[in-house]
């Protein structure tokens, strides 16, 4: 099933998403409509259009839905654990760009550890043909459990009075444009292509996805740090 993209710009400002970072898209299946975050390195996720796809939506006002049904986190955890997934299936998180990361992270934790998780995203409207788009997304994991011997590169996102989050790689401050290239240099020196992303829960979800997108573009596997990690 294909769905039609309705482009929606978000006002620029502190704590808000910059123009061309998100777009309004009608819900997959009969789901909840949210503003998806733009991502350059997302992979096609055609299975998200399947009738039995496990899609969790998080709205701008922090409501959580499984399909079209409002659900709380304990119910979501039970549903994720009790569902019999087919080989190759994933849990898709369709979160609004403007909601806080503090709302999305507990959803990821509630559904983690069962099957792979994917943050659904969208490409820039200018790259779409006739505004017809198919699902795309970024693979993520929650937590800091890595294969033995793995040394993760730590990427931090911190609030800033200037509006855009501060960015650090292994405690060294860097700029957003340099994130991907700096990670590539780390990996070229032999560092494991694994990133532990620590993002302040007060940040807009779109900013976290922006960092995940850059990490993916650099070839990294991304783990989202749970609180306290």
Secondary structure, DSSP 8 states (H G I E B T S, - for coil): --EEEE------STTS--TTSEEEE--STT---EEEEB-SS-EE-GGGGSTT-EEEEE-TT--EEETTEE--HHHHHHHHHHS---TT--EEEEE-TTSBHHHHHHHHHHHTTSS-EEEEEB--GGGSBTTEE--EEEEEEES----TT---EEEEEE--TTSS-EEEETTEEE-STTHHHHHHHHHHTT--SEEEEEE-TTSBHHHHHHHHHHHHHTT-EEEE--TT-
